[in-house]
Amino acid sequence: MSKILIALGGNALGDTPEEQMQLVQESAKPIVDLIEEGHDVIISHGNGPQVGAINLAFENGSQEYSGVPSMPFAECGAMSQGYIGYHLQNAIREELLNRGIDKSVATIVSQVAVDKDDQAFENPTKPIGSFYSKDEAKRLMEETGDTYIEDAGRGYRRVIPSPSPIKVVEKDIINDLVNTGRIVIAAGGGGIPVVEEESHTLTGVDAVIDKDSASRCLADELDADFLFILTAVEKIAINYGEPDQQDLDELTGAEAEQLIQEDQFAPGSMLPKVQAAIQFVSAKEGRRSIITSLEKAKDAIQGETGTTIVKTSEKE
C-alpha cells in the first residue's frame, strides 16, 4: 500500500463553524475510503476564510474594546489549525469507528520555516479572509492600509505575503505517528510561517504559505508516494470555461510547465496546485501527483479519473 498526502481544498471546509461541521462529515468519507484500503494517509488543508475571520475578529475587537489584544497573524494561523483540526479529526474518527476501523487521528499544530529574505515579503499576493465588493475593498484599504485585490472574479480579498516553505518543523513527530499507523492532520493552512533565528528561536511572521506548496514540502519530507491535491473540479482543464475546454488525464512535468507558460492556469487557483504537483514528482522517480475532486479520490488512485502528473523522464 501507499503513503498518501491529501491536500484538502477550501470546498471541503466551510466559512462558518456550522457549515464546516457539516462539510467535514462528508469530507471524511472519501478519506476513510483510502484508509480502509490500507493506505497511510496524512491530511493537510486550507484555512483562508477561517484565518481571515479570526484575524478580523481580533482587529475589530481591539478597536472597540481596550481589553481585546491585536493578534499577530501567525497566532491567528495557529488558532485556525486547531479549530479546523478539531472538526476534521472528529469527523474522520467517527467515520473510522462507524466502519469498525481501529485507528487514531491527531492534529499537529505545524510550523513551517521560511527565509526572512524571501522576495515574497516585498510583494503580498496571497488572498485571505472574506470577499468584498470593489467599494468595500477600497474603504478597507483606506482604513487599514492593507492591500486588496480582485480574486478570480469572485470579489476582492485582502492579500499578504506568501513565502516559499523550507521545512516543516514538526516533520519528525508527524513521521513517527504515520509510521505507527496513526492518521495525521498537519501543515494546516500552509503551516504557521516562522523564521529560525541563530539562537534557535522560531519567530512567527505575518504571512500565509500556500497550502499546496506546504503540502508538497511535507509530502517530500515524509517521502510520500502520492500527493493528492483535492479541489472543486474532477480534472485539470485547458481553455477552462471556454467552448473548447479540454479535460486532461495525464501530464508530464514538462507538459505541465508548458501549459503554465501558456497561462492556462489561474494564479491563486489552479496554478499553485499544478506547480506543487510538478515539484513533488520531479524530486523522485515513481511519485504521482493527482489533482481531482474530493469525492473522486478513491477512483483517482485507481486511475479511473482525475489528472495525474508524473516525472517527465518516466514517459520518455
Backbone bond lengths (Angstrom), bond angles and torsions (degrees), N, CA, C in turn:
res aa  C-N    CA-C-N  psi(-1)  N-CA   C-N-CA  omega(-1)  CA-C   N-CA-C  phi
1 M - - - 1.457 - - 1.529 110.75 -
2 S 1.327 116.52 168.82 1.459 121.29 -170.42 1.522 112.39 -110.21
3 K 1.329 113.86 160.03 1.462 121.26 171.04 1.530 107.07 -97.68
4 I 1.319 116.43 121.05 1.465 121.73 -172.22 1.525 109.78 -122.62
5 L 1.323 116.62 127.33 1.465 120.40 169.56 1.522 108.13 -101.99
6 I 1.320 115.54 123.31 1.465 122.36 -178.64 1.522 108.62 -105.65
7 A 1.322 116.62 118.81 1.460 121.89 176.42 1.525 108.23 -101.07
8 L 1.324 115.83 106.00 1.465 120.56 -176.81 1.523 110.70 -78.55
9 G 1.320 115.72 134.96 1.453 121.28 175.19 1.516 111.38 -82.14
10 G 1.332 115.64 171.37 1.457 120.87 -177.67 1.514 114.00 -62.07
11 N 1.353 116.91 -23.89 1.465 119.01 179.91 1.517 112.44 -68.62
12 A 1.332 117.54 -13.97 1.467 121.09 178.38 1.520 111.69 -84.63
13 L 1.341 117.03 -8.30 1.453 122.44 -178.29 1.524 108.68 -121.58
14 G 1.312 117.14 -173.43 1.459 119.81 -179.42 1.507 111.44 -131.63
15 D 1.329 115.81 173.10 1.458 120.84 179.07 1.526 112.61 -88.81
16 T 1.330 116.88 -16.46 1.465 121.52 179.84 1.536 108.60 -126.64
17 P 1.323 118.14 159.08 1.469 119.44 177.50 1.525 112.67 -56.76
18 E 1.326 116.73 -39.48 1.460 120.08 -178.66 1.525 111.28 -66.73
19 E 1.325 116.44 -45.06 1.459 120.39 179.50 1.527 110.53 -65.48
20 Q 1.315 116.38 -41.70 1.463 119.87 -179.39 1.523 111.01 -63.78
21 M 1.331 116.74 -41.92 1.459 120.66 179.90 1.527 111.18 -57.75
22 Q 1.328 116.26 -39.27 1.468 120.76 179.33 1.521 111.47 -72.35
23 L 1.336 116.85 -44.46 1.461 120.23 -175.12 1.527 112.52 -67.16
24 V 1.332 117.57 -36.91 1.465 118.37 -177.69 1.524 111.73 -68.64
25 Q 1.328 117.39 -23.57 1.467 119.24 175.01 1.524 110.39 -62.21
26 E 1.333 115.74 -40.04 1.464 119.95 177.54 1.524 111.48 -76.13
27 S 1.319 116.37 -36.86 1.467 120.40 -179.88 1.521 111.40 -63.13
28 A 1.326 116.65 -31.23 1.466 120.46 -176.94 1.522 112.28 -66.29
29 K 1.318 118.04 -29.76 1.467 120.68 -172.21 1.526 113.27 -64.10
30 P 1.332 120.15 -53.09 1.477 118.68 178.10 1.522 113.12 -66.82
31 I 1.343 117.81 -27.55 1.463 119.83 175.22 1.523 109.76 -65.16
32 V 1.325 116.56 -46.03 1.460 120.92 -179.50 1.529 110.94 -69.80
33 D 1.333 117.56 -27.53 1.474 119.47 172.63 1.521 110.64 -53.52
34 L 1.339 116.44 -45.09 1.468 121.12 -178.75 1.521 111.34 -70.82
35 I 1.318 116.44 -38.69 1.470 120.23 177.29 1.526 109.90 -63.59
36 E 1.332 116.30 -41.05 1.464 121.63 -178.73 1.523 111.44 -62.12
37 E 1.337 116.78 -28.81 1.461 120.70 178.39 1.523 112.55 -80.61
38 G 1.332 116.99 -2.76 1.461 120.55 175.16 1.511 115.61 102.52
39 H 1.334 117.98 3.24 1.459 120.70 -179.57 1.527 110.93 -77.13
40 D 1.343 116.04 148.41 1.460 121.72 169.72 1.525 107.48 -84.39
41 V 1.313 116.62 126.95 1.466 120.30 -171.72 1.529 110.91 -123.42
42 I 1.317 115.12 131.47 1.459 123.65 171.85 1.525 106.46 -118.98
43 I 1.325 117.65 138.96 1.454 120.62 -175.40 1.525 109.69 -121.32
44 S 1.326 115.83 131.81 1.460 121.55 168.10 1.528 107.63 -119.12
45 H 1.303 116.87 171.03 1.465 119.08 -175.93 1.518 110.60 -157.78
46 G 1.322 115.50 162.80 1.459 121.29 173.15 1.519 110.59 -80.94
47 N 1.348 116.19 174.36 1.467 119.90 177.44 1.523 112.24 -155.49
48 G 1.352 116.86 18.07 1.462 120.01 -173.15 1.514 115.08 -51.42
49 P 1.339 118.74 -59.25 1.464 118.82 -179.83 1.523 112.98 -62.79
50 Q 1.339 116.38 -38.23 1.464 120.28 -175.10 1.529 111.94 -67.87
51 V 1.332 116.50 -49.39 1.464 118.52 -177.55 1.523 110.34 -68.43
52 G 1.326 116.57 -33.30 1.460 119.56 176.65 1.510 111.73 -64.90
53 A 1.337 116.74 -41.55 1.458 121.16 179.56 1.529 111.35 -66.16
54 I 1.347 116.53 -40.51 1.468 120.51 178.81 1.525 109.91 -63.65
55 N 1.325 116.04 -46.14 1.459 120.94 -179.95 1.527 111.39 -61.62
56 L 1.324 115.76 -43.84 1.470 120.69 -178.80 1.531 110.79 -65.78
57 A 1.325 116.49 -39.72 1.463 120.19 179.85 1.527 110.78 -60.75
58 F 1.325 117.15 -43.76 1.462 119.87 179.17 1.528 111.31 -68.87
59 E 1.324 116.13 -38.31 1.466 119.13 178.58 1.517 110.87 -61.65
60 N 1.339 115.75 -49.40 1.461 119.77 -179.53 1.524 111.15 -64.67
61 G 1.343 115.21 -40.87 1.461 118.96 -179.95 1.510 112.63 -63.34
62 S 1.341 116.68 -40.41 1.467 119.73 -178.58 1.528 111.86 -69.43
63 Q 1.343 116.26 -27.07 1.462 120.16 177.56 1.526 111.95 -76.16
64 E 1.346 115.33 -31.46 1.461 119.95 -176.64 1.530 112.74 -89.62
65 Y 1.337 116.66 -33.29 1.464 120.58 -173.20 1.526 110.07 -131.95
66 S 1.309 116.44 127.69 1.466 120.87 -176.11 1.525 112.50 -65.43
67 G 1.333 117.52 -24.17 1.455 120.39 -178.27 1.514 114.62 -81.24
68 V 1.336 118.00 -8.21 1.464 121.60 -179.88 1.529 108.93 -94.61
69 P 1.335 117.85 121.30 1.470 118.58 -177.49 1.523 111.53 -78.02
70 S 1.318 116.09 155.28 1.462 121.01 167.16 1.522 107.35 -76.59
71 M 1.340 117.31 130.47 1.459 120.91 -171.47 1.529 110.85 -103.56
72 P 1.331 118.97 123.30 1.472 120.71 176.73 1.528 111.11 -57.95
73 F 1.319 115.78 152.72 1.466 119.41 -174.02 1.525 112.14 -66.99
74 A 1.323 118.01 -33.20 1.466 119.96 178.80 1.524 110.70 -61.52
75 E 1.332 116.47 -41.09 1.460 120.48 178.24 1.531 110.88 -66.82
76 C 1.326 116.78 -36.16 1.469 120.03 175.97 1.537 110.16 -62.55
77 G 1.327 116.55 -38.87 1.456 120.61 177.47 1.518 111.72 -63.36
78 A 1.337 116.25 -40.66 1.464 120.08 177.89 1.522 110.53 -62.84
79 M 1.319 116.70 -42.53 1.470 120.40 177.88 1.523 111.39 -60.83
80 S 1.330 116.37 -41.92 1.467 119.56 -178.49 1.527 110.95 -66.51
81 Q 1.335 117.85 -34.96 1.464 119.99 176.97 1.525 110.82 -61.87
82 G 1.330 116.30 -43.84 1.453 119.74 179.60 1.512 112.49 -66.88
83 Y 1.311 116.84 -41.95 1.462 122.43 -178.03 1.531 111.51 -65.64
84 I 1.320 116.71 -46.78 1.466 120.23 179.81 1.529 110.16 -72.00
85 G 1.331 116.72 -42.62 1.457 120.14 179.66 1.511 112.65 -60.38
86 Y 1.312 116.71 -38.93 1.464 122.04 177.63 1.521 111.47 -56.78
87 H 1.325 116.95 -48.67 1.462 120.75 178.75 1.521 111.62 -67.33
88 L 1.321 115.89 -44.73 1.455 120.47 -172.55 1.531 111.36 -70.21
89 Q 1.327 117.62 -44.26 1.465 118.74 -177.99 1.532 111.12 -66.93
90 N 1.330 117.37 -34.84 1.460 119.04 178.56 1.525 111.57 -69.64
91 A 1.343 116.74 -37.00 1.467 119.80 178.07 1.528 110.90 -66.21
92 I 1.330 116.89 -42.12 1.462 120.28 178.79 1.528 110.10 -67.40
93 R 1.319 117.10 -42.58 1.474 120.49 177.74 1.521 110.80 -57.42
94 E 1.317 116.61 -46.29 1.467 120.41 -179.10 1.525 111.16 -61.71
95 E 1.334 116.37 -43.23 1.468 120.21 -179.44 1.529 110.46 -66.23
96 L 1.319 117.77 -38.90 1.466 121.02 177.05 1.533 110.84 -61.35
97 L 1.322 115.74 -48.19 1.460 119.99 -178.03 1.523 111.62 -65.07
98 N 1.329 116.25 -36.53 1.470 119.72 178.38 1.529 111.71 -63.63
99 R 1.332 116.45 -24.94 1.464 120.62 179.04 1.531 112.34 -98.97
100 G 1.329 116.03 4.61 1.455 119.56 179.43 1.511 114.27 74.13
101 I 1.329 117.51 25.63 1.467 122.32 -179.67 1.521 108.97 -99.00
102 D 1.313 117.01 121.63 1.459 122.25 -176.12 1.523 110.07 -95.86
103 K 1.315 115.80 81.84 1.459 121.75 176.92 1.518 108.89 -136.61
104 S 1.307 116.48 144.21 1.462 120.51 179.55 1.529 110.57 -98.40
105 V 1.331 114.47 155.63 1.465 122.14 -176.92 1.524 108.70 -126.61
106 A 1.329 116.78 136.44 1.465 120.46 179.21 1.524 110.43 -139.53
107 T 1.325 114.61 144.83 1.468 121.00 173.13 1.524 108.59 -101.73
108 I 1.315 116.55 128.98 1.466 122.33 176.04 1.524 108.20 -105.64
109 V 1.326 116.87 116.09 1.461 120.43 174.41 1.525 106.40 -67.33
110 S 1.341 115.51 113.85 1.467 121.19 -165.50 1.526 112.21 -110.54
111 Q 1.322 114.93 133.63 1.459 121.98 172.55 1.526 108.98 -102.14
112 V 1.318 116.47 141.07 1.464 121.31 179.46 1.525 108.39 -125.08
113 A 1.320 115.67 120.87 1.461 120.98 -177.62 1.526 110.98 -73.62
114 V 1.337 115.40 139.15 1.463 122.33 175.59 1.528 108.40 -130.69
115 D 1.325 115.85 165.52 1.466 122.30 178.77 1.530 108.70 -86.77
116 K 1.313 116.99 124.09 1.472 119.92 -178.87 1.520 112.20 -62.92
117 D 1.344 117.38 -18.80 1.468 121.15 179.08 1.523 112.50 -98.57
118 D 1.322 117.18 10.60 1.466 121.26 177.93 1.538 109.35 -56.52
119 Q 1.331 116.31 131.79 1.465 121.27 -177.67 1.529 112.77 -62.64
120 A 1.321 116.76 -17.98 1.473 119.81 179.60 1.520 112.11 -59.74
121 F 1.324 117.55 -26.50 1.460 119.79 -179.48 1.528 112.19 -68.37
122 E 1.329 115.85 -17.40 1.471 120.11 177.14 1.525 112.22 -91.43
123 N 1.330 116.65 -7.57 1.467 120.10 -173.94 1.531 110.45 -144.65
124 P 1.339 117.69 83.22 1.470 119.90 -178.84 1.526 111.65 -64.69
125 T 1.339 116.43 130.41 1.472 120.45 -176.04 1.526 113.73 -136.48
126 K 1.337 118.41 -12.47 1.462 120.40 -170.15 1.530 111.34 -87.51
127 P 1.346 118.20 116.64 1.462 119.96 179.16 1.526 111.35 -72.01
128 I 1.324 115.34 138.82 1.465 121.09 176.13 1.532 109.09 -139.79
129 G 1.309 115.20 161.00 1.453 119.84 171.44 1.514 114.49 75.58
130 S 1.329 114.57 -161.11 1.464 122.22 -172.95 1.520 112.09 -77.55
131 F 1.339 114.45 163.70 1.457 121.48 174.83 1.539 109.32 -91.39
132 Y 1.342 115.35 142.88 1.458 120.99 179.89 1.521 110.18 -132.04
133 S 1.320 115.64 158.92 1.459 120.12 172.57 1.526 108.69 -72.56
134 K 1.322 115.83 168.03 1.466 120.18 -179.57 1.521 110.92 -59.90
135 D 1.332 116.79 -42.49 1.469 120.90 -179.46 1.521 111.49 -66.47
136 E 1.331 116.27 -41.33 1.464 119.67 178.04 1.524 111.14 -63.65
137 A 1.338 115.59 -42.17 1.461 119.77 179.75 1.529 111.18 -63.61
138 K 1.328 116.31 -40.11 1.465 120.32 178.87 1.528 110.78 -61.74
139 R 1.327 115.88 -43.05 1.463 120.30 179.25 1.532 110.84 -63.33
140 L 1.335 116.85 -43.50 1.457 120.56 -179.59 1.524 111.63 -64.62
141 M 1.328 117.17 -38.99 1.465 120.19 178.49 1.524 110.72 -62.58
142 E 1.337 115.41 -39.98 1.467 119.55 179.57 1.520 111.51 -67.79
143 E 1.334 116.13 -35.92 1.461 120.53 -176.67 1.530 112.91 -78.72
144 T 1.331 116.28 -36.55 1.471 119.93 -170.88 1.522 114.67 -110.14
145 G 1.341 117.46 -22.61 1.455 120.64 -174.34 1.512 113.48 81.41
146 D 1.333 117.15 0.51 1.465 121.11 177.05 1.526 110.44 -74.07
147 T 1.332 116.21 164.04 1.462 122.23 178.86 1.515 109.72 -101.82
148 Y 1.329 116.53 132.88 1.469 122.64 176.33 1.528 108.20 -123.74
149 I 1.342 115.76 138.60 1.460 120.07 177.25 1.522 110.05 -133.49
150 E 1.322 115.00 159.92 1.467 120.81 176.68 1.520 108.50 -72.37
151 D 1.350 116.69 133.49 1.462 121.65 -172.93 1.527 110.75 -119.10
152 A 1.347 115.59 99.76 1.470 123.24 171.80 1.524 113.37 51.53
153 G 1.324 116.81 37.10 1.459 120.42 175.46 1.516 114.83 75.75
154 R 1.335 117.06 6.63 1.469 120.05 -175.49 1.522 113.39 -101.97
155 G 1.315 117.35 -2.43 1.456 121.12 -177.68 1.518 110.19 128.62
156 Y 1.334 115.92 -171.97 1.457 121.87 -177.63 1.527 110.12 -105.36
157 R 1.356 115.32 138.37 1.459 121.04 179.13 1.524 110.13 -133.03
158 R 1.314 115.29 154.02 1.454 120.84 174.61 1.536 109.39 -66.40
159 V 1.321 117.39 142.55 1.464 121.65 175.51 1.527 109.97 -121.62
160 I 1.352 115.27 142.97 1.454 121.90 176.32 1.528 108.32 -133.21
161 P 1.333 118.33 170.52 1.469 119.76 -178.00 1.525 112.97 -60.86
162 S 1.341 115.50 149.13 1.467 121.43 179.39 1.531 108.91 -131.65
163 P 1.339 117.10 79.05 1.471 120.40 -179.56 1.529 111.76 -71.22
164 S 1.317 115.96 161.83 1.468 121.79 179.59 1.526 110.39 -79.89
165 P 1.330 117.55 142.55 1.464 120.11 178.24 1.522 111.53 -75.39
166 I 1.320 116.87 142.85 1.461 122.33 175.37 1.520 110.24 -102.29
167 K 1.340 116.08 -47.69 1.471 120.12 179.91 1.519 108.97 -161.27
168 V 1.330 115.41 155.14 1.462 121.94 172.80 1.522 107.16 -91.64
169 V 1.305 116.73 119.09 1.464 121.04 -172.93 1.526 111.72 -60.90
170 E 1.320 117.74 -38.30 1.468 122.02 -175.83 1.528 113.43 -92.83
171 K 1.324 117.78 21.54 1.464 120.94 -173.37 1.533 112.86 -58.99
172 D 1.332 118.01 -37.10 1.465 119.84 -178.06 1.525 111.72 -66.61
173 I 1.317 116.28 -39.94 1.464 120.39 177.50 1.526 109.72 -64.27
174 I 1.323 116.14 -45.25 1.465 120.98 179.48 1.520 110.19 -59.97
175 N 1.323 116.34 -45.27 1.459 121.03 -178.83 1.534 111.49 -63.07
176 D 1.327 116.36 -41.16 1.464 119.83 178.47 1.527 110.98 -61.23
177 L 1.318 116.87 -42.53 1.470 120.61 -179.89 1.527 110.92 -65.15
178 V 1.325 116.61 -44.61 1.467 120.34 -179.95 1.524 110.52 -62.27
179 N 1.319 116.48 -42.23 1.470 120.80 -177.59 1.526 113.51 -68.71
180 T 1.333 116.39 -15.73 1.470 119.59 176.07 1.531 111.48 -104.39
181 G 1.336 116.32 17.69 1.448 120.69 172.12 1.509 116.18 87.60
182 R 1.326 117.80 6.53 1.465 120.11 177.97 1.521 110.90 -81.57
183 I 1.321 115.65 154.95 1.461 122.07 175.09 1.515 106.72 -99.97
184 V 1.316 116.97 127.57 1.461 120.97 -171.83 1.525 110.68 -119.65
185 I 1.323 115.00 134.54 1.461 123.01 170.38 1.518 106.34 -105.33
186 A 1.326 117.31 121.33 1.472 119.91 -172.16 1.526 110.39 -150.15
187 A 1.338 114.96 166.40 1.472 122.34 178.56 1.521 111.58 54.21
188 G 1.332 116.49 34.05 1.464 120.27 -179.82 1.513 112.26 -60.53
189 G 1.321 115.64 135.79 1.456 120.44 -179.62 1.509 113.96 64.12
190 G 1.338 116.65 22.05 1.463 120.58 -176.80 1.515 113.23 86.98
191 G 1.346 116.42 1.63 1.459 120.42 -178.00 1.523 111.95 84.08
192 I 1.310 115.61 165.52 1.468 121.30 175.79 1.525 107.44 -82.14
193 P 1.330 119.07 115.78 1.471 119.32 -177.90 1.524 111.34 -71.68
194 V 1.324 114.84 124.74 1.465 120.00 -179.01 1.523 109.71 -132.97
195 V 1.308 114.67 153.96 1.469 122.39 173.62 1.521 107.25 -111.58
196 E 1.332 116.16 130.93 1.466 120.88 -179.81 1.518 109.54 -90.84
197 E 1.330 115.05 117.38 1.459 120.76 -179.06 1.530 110.25 -84.43
198 E 1.337 116.48 166.88 1.462 121.03 179.86 1.521 111.47 -62.42
199 S 1.326 117.15 -26.16 1.464 121.62 179.69 1.523 112.02 -80.20
200 H 1.346 116.81 4.86 1.464 124.25 -176.79 1.531 112.34 76.27
201 T 1.320 116.58 6.33 1.457 120.36 176.87 1.525 109.45 -74.42
202 L 1.322 116.08 137.03 1.454 121.55 173.74 1.528 108.07 -101.09
203 T 1.337 116.22 119.89 1.459 121.67 -176.61 1.515 110.38 -113.54
204 G 1.323 116.70 122.80 1.463 120.74 178.63 1.514 111.60 -68.88
205 V 1.335 115.75 147.49 1.463 120.89 179.76 1.527 109.59 -127.26
206 D 1.328 115.66 155.25 1.469 122.08 179.29 1.520 109.34 -76.22
207 A 1.307 116.52 93.69 1.460 121.32 -177.42 1.523 108.69 -167.18
208 V 1.320 115.98 168.10 1.465 122.34 171.31 1.518 107.34 -132.49
209 I 1.324 116.56 123.29 1.457 120.73 175.31 1.523 107.73 -81.35
210 D 1.308 116.79 134.81 1.459 119.67 178.81 1.525 109.88 -54.86
211 K 1.328 115.65 130.61 1.465 121.39 -176.60 1.512 112.78 -58.53
212 D 1.326 117.22 -41.66 1.462 120.23 -178.13 1.523 111.35 -71.26
213 S 1.321 117.06 -35.17 1.461 120.87 177.94 1.528 110.72 -67.78
214 A 1.333 117.07 -42.85 1.460 120.28 177.55 1.525 111.00 -66.60
215 S 1.323 116.84 -36.61 1.469 120.71 177.41 1.517 110.34 -63.61
216 R 1.326 116.77 -41.05 1.470 121.19 176.37 1.514 110.45 -61.82
217 C 1.329 116.96 -42.32 1.462 121.50 179.65 1.528 110.39 -61.00
218 L 1.336 116.70 -46.54 1.460 120.20 179.93 1.526 110.99 -66.81
219 A 1.324 117.08 -41.02 1.469 120.32 178.21 1.521 110.84 -60.76
220 D 1.332 117.28 -38.57 1.469 121.57 174.90 1.518 110.79 -60.42
221 E 1.320 116.23 -49.76 1.456 121.25 -174.34 1.528 112.08 -67.18
222 L 1.327 117.14 -29.34 1.466 120.96 178.20 1.523 111.77 -89.97
223 D 1.337 116.97 -1.98 1.466 123.42 -177.29 1.536 110.61 53.97
224 A 1.327 115.69 50.93 1.463 121.27 178.95 1.529 110.18 -69.61
225 D 1.324 115.58 155.91 1.462 121.62 176.35 1.533 111.28 -87.73
226 F 1.331 115.15 -35.37 1.459 120.93 -178.28 1.518 110.19 -128.29
227 L 1.327 115.62 140.18 1.457 122.64 166.89 1.524 106.83 -113.70
228 F 1.322 116.01 108.43 1.457 121.60 176.34 1.515 108.64 -92.38
229 I 1.320 117.40 120.71 1.456 121.25 174.75 1.524 106.39 -110.21
230 L 1.326 114.79 106.34 1.457 120.25 -172.10 1.518 110.27 -99.72
231 T 1.309 114.95 132.57 1.453 121.16 -172.67 1.529 109.38 -141.61
232 A 1.330 117.61 -161.61 1.463 120.14 -174.48 1.526 113.22 -88.51
233 V 1.339 117.43 -7.89 1.466 119.82 -177.04 1.521 109.93 -117.30
234 E 1.339 115.57 155.13 1.461 120.70 -176.30 1.519 112.50 -77.74
235 K 1.342 116.51 -31.78 1.461 120.85 -178.86 1.523 110.11 -143.92
236 I 1.329 115.36 155.24 1.464 120.64 167.52 1.526 108.58 -64.42
237 A 1.321 115.85 144.98 1.460 119.64 177.30 1.519 110.01 -133.10
238 I 1.328 115.92 149.90 1.458 120.84 168.28 1.518 107.87 -101.46
239 N 1.316 115.55 153.42 1.471 121.94 -174.63 1.531 109.79 56.02
240 Y 1.326 115.32 43.67 1.464 121.28 -174.17 1.529 111.59 -58.34
241 G 1.324 115.01 130.64 1.452 121.03 177.88 1.510 114.97 81.64
242 E 1.353 117.27 -1.37 1.453 121.74 179.80 1.532 110.15 -98.93
243 P 1.332 117.45 164.08 1.471 119.80 179.28 1.530 113.50 -58.40
244 D 1.331 116.59 -29.03 1.475 119.96 -179.55 1.526 112.36 -99.36
245 Q 1.335 117.71 26.57 1.462 120.66 177.14 1.519 110.65 -55.65
246 Q 1.343 115.45 137.40 1.466 120.95 -179.44 1.517 109.96 -131.14
247 D 1.335 116.48 119.21 1.459 121.10 176.29 1.524 109.78 -76.83
248 L 1.334 115.90 146.46 1.458 121.58 -175.15 1.524 110.70 -115.32
249 D 1.337 116.23 134.99 1.462 121.54 -179.23 1.522 112.19 -90.81
250 E 1.334 117.84 -42.76 1.459 121.38 -177.18 1.520 109.70 -148.93
251 L 1.322 115.49 142.78 1.461 122.68 178.21 1.517 108.86 -137.61
252 T 1.321 116.57 146.21 1.454 119.68 166.09 1.529 107.89 -85.87
253 G 1.320 115.38 165.32 1.445 119.01 176.76 1.528 111.84 -56.84
254 A 1.340 116.69 -40.89 1.471 120.65 -179.07 1.531 111.31 -65.99
255 E 1.329 116.10 -40.78 1.467 119.49 178.07 1.525 111.03 -64.17
256 A 1.324 116.21 -40.53 1.458 119.96 178.86 1.530 110.79 -66.01
257 E 1.339 116.72 -39.07 1.468 120.48 177.07 1.524 111.17 -61.83
258 Q 1.331 116.54 -39.07 1.456 120.14 178.92 1.533 110.90 -63.54
259 L 1.327 116.57 -40.58 1.468 120.47 178.81 1.528 111.09 -66.61
260 I 1.335 116.44 -33.06 1.468 119.69 174.93 1.525 109.93 -63.76
261 Q 1.336 116.64 -42.78 1.464 121.09 178.55 1.524 111.63 -62.07
262 E 1.312 116.51 -28.38 1.467 121.74 179.25 1.528 112.45 -87.45
263 D 1.337 117.00 7.66 1.472 122.90 178.55 1.522 112.61 58.53
264 Q 1.333 116.26 40.56 1.463 120.39 -179.36 1.534 112.56 -81.33
265 F 1.323 117.46 -16.11 1.460 119.76 -174.30 1.522 110.76 -119.97
266 A 1.315 116.34 132.13 1.461 121.88 -174.64 1.528 111.40 -72.79
267 P 1.345 117.58 129.83 1.467 120.29 174.30 1.522 110.05 -58.89
268 G 1.344 116.53 142.16 1.453 120.01 179.56 1.512 113.97 77.09
269 S 1.344 116.61 -0.77 1.463 120.62 -179.78 1.530 108.72 -128.96
270 M 1.339 117.54 -97.05 1.466 120.34 -177.69 1.533 112.44 -81.37
271 L 1.318 117.92 -27.60 1.471 120.35 -175.36 1.527 113.02 -56.17
272 P 1.341 120.53 -52.68 1.469 118.27 -178.89 1.525 113.08 -64.17
273 K 1.311 117.64 -27.15 1.464 120.65 177.18 1.525 110.50 -67.05
274 V 1.316 116.58 -45.51 1.462 120.69 -179.94 1.528 110.12 -67.01
275 Q 1.315 117.10 -41.10 1.465 120.19 179.30 1.536 111.33 -61.95
276 A 1.330 116.61 -42.46 1.465 120.04 178.49 1.522 110.89 -64.79
277 A 1.325 116.20 -40.12 1.466 120.74 179.32 1.526 111.24 -62.60
278 I 1.321 116.80 -42.94 1.473 121.07 179.33 1.527 110.37 -62.42
279 Q 1.323 116.65 -46.63 1.468 120.61 -178.98 1.527 111.23 -60.15
280 F 1.315 116.17 -42.24 1.464 120.20 -176.90 1.529 111.29 -63.87
281 V 1.323 117.65 -49.72 1.472 119.57 -176.20 1.513 111.74 -73.08
282 S 1.311 117.90 -27.20 1.460 120.64 -177.30 1.524 112.55 -71.23
283 A 1.330 116.85 -20.38 1.462 120.39 -173.99 1.523 113.70 -78.70
284 K 1.363 117.89 -18.83 1.459 119.13 -175.21 1.522 110.33 -161.79
285 E 1.315 116.20 142.17 1.468 121.21 177.60 1.533 110.59 -63.82
286 G 1.312 115.28 146.00 1.456 121.04 172.60 1.509 115.89 88.56
287 R 1.314 117.52 -9.11 1.453 119.72 179.25 1.531 111.30 -77.00
288 R 1.331 115.09 155.73 1.455 121.21 176.54 1.521 109.20 -134.25
289 S 1.327 115.68 135.65 1.459 122.12 167.61 1.520 107.79 -108.74
290 I 1.302 116.08 133.12 1.457 120.15 179.82 1.520 108.87 -125.91
291 I 1.305 115.92 125.70 1.463 122.01 176.29 1.522 107.47 -109.83
292 T 1.324 115.63 120.14 1.465 120.14 -178.41 1.519 108.94 -160.40
293 S 1.322 116.56 -175.06 1.461 121.37 176.79 1.520 109.70 -87.26
294 L 1.318 116.06 157.11 1.452 121.19 -176.93 1.521 112.31 -57.37
295 E 1.324 116.07 -45.66 1.460 119.32 -175.33 1.530 113.04 -69.35
296 K 1.323 117.07 -13.65 1.462 120.53 -179.54 1.527 113.18 -102.17
297 A 1.335 117.33 10.11 1.463 120.28 -174.11 1.526 112.39 -59.92
298 K 1.326 117.07 -43.82 1.463 120.18 -178.57 1.524 110.93 -64.08
299 D 1.324 117.18 -42.66 1.465 120.81 178.34 1.525 110.78 -65.96
300 A 1.340 116.14 -36.51 1.466 120.07 -175.64 1.521 112.06 -66.50
301 I 1.329 117.73 -38.79 1.468 118.90 -178.84 1.522 110.97 -69.25
302 Q 1.328 117.10 -19.73 1.461 121.92 176.01 1.530 111.93 -90.50
303 G 1.339 115.87 3.87 1.462 120.71 176.85 1.505 114.65 79.70
304 E 1.326 117.27 16.71 1.464 120.08 -175.43 1.519 113.53 -92.33
305 T 1.327 117.95 -16.19 1.458 120.55 179.01 1.524 108.42 -161.18
306 G 1.326 116.64 -172.03 1.454 121.86 -177.94 1.518 111.72 77.56
307 T 1.314 116.17 172.10 1.462 122.73 173.96 1.515 108.79 -109.31
308 T 1.319 116.36 120.73 1.466 122.16 -179.60 1.524 109.20 -99.36
309 I 1.317 117.03 132.49 1.467 122.17 176.01 1.518 107.65 -113.58
310 V 1.332 116.06 129.81 1.461 122.62 -176.50 1.527 109.12 -124.18
311 K 1.320 115.40 163.80 1.459 120.67 176.56 1.520 109.56 -64.83
312 T 1.314 116.95 138.49 1.465 122.30 -175.19 1.516 111.96 -55.17
313 S 1.327 117.96 -42.24 1.458 121.86 -175.96 1.526 112.67 -64.09
314 E 1.321 118.10 -20.01 1.464 120.80 -177.65 1.530 112.44 -75.50
315 K 1.331 116.37 -13.45 1.463 119.11 179.72 1.520 111.87 -114.82
316 E 1.320 115.75 4.19 1.478 118.52 -178.30 1.530 110.71 -79.57
